[in-house]
């Protein structure tokens, strides 16, 4: 358990203030820690994505987003979503925050009646996604200067 024993709540982002908090977490994790160029980390999907924020007490500690992917990655029928920009502050990692974020995004995908979810997992996070039922597809590719694998999960 984290040093702060307050329960983590995952909430849909509402308003510019909460979106700013989500973007600030992503800046810390992706731009500062992982050296992802800001131009790659922020994109046009942010404006139309469903974002969530993990809160412990009054502090934002993690975020993620869901966007409509459209057709599944394999080209079959159905509607799919894409989860991305999952980020948890270093002090909160290994305390279940990522799992709570992923669960909330999957719940939203089910409410939207998506047939499945696709994501690009950093290789360092691949085992996390496997534990949540995601399967790797294809070869390792580079994204934002880091090795990734496409992973999918049918809902």
Number of C-alpha atoms within 10 A of each C-alpha: 10 13 8 10 9 12 11 23 16 22 15 18 20 12 8 9 10 17 19 12 18 25 20 16 24 24 20 16 20 20 18 13 11 13 15 17 14 13 8 11 16 14 9 7 12 16 9 11 16 19 26 25 29 25 18 19 13 8 11 20 25 31 31 27 25 27 19 18 17 14 16 20 16 7 8 8 11 12 17 26 26 22 25 19 23 22 25 24 16 12 10 18 14 12 13 13 23 23 15 16 26 22 14 23 26 21 13 17 24 16 9 13 14 22 17 21 26 22 21 21 26 18 15 10 12 18 14 14 20 14 10 12 13 20 17 18 12 8 9 16 14 10 14 13 11 15 15 20 21 20 20 25 18 13 14
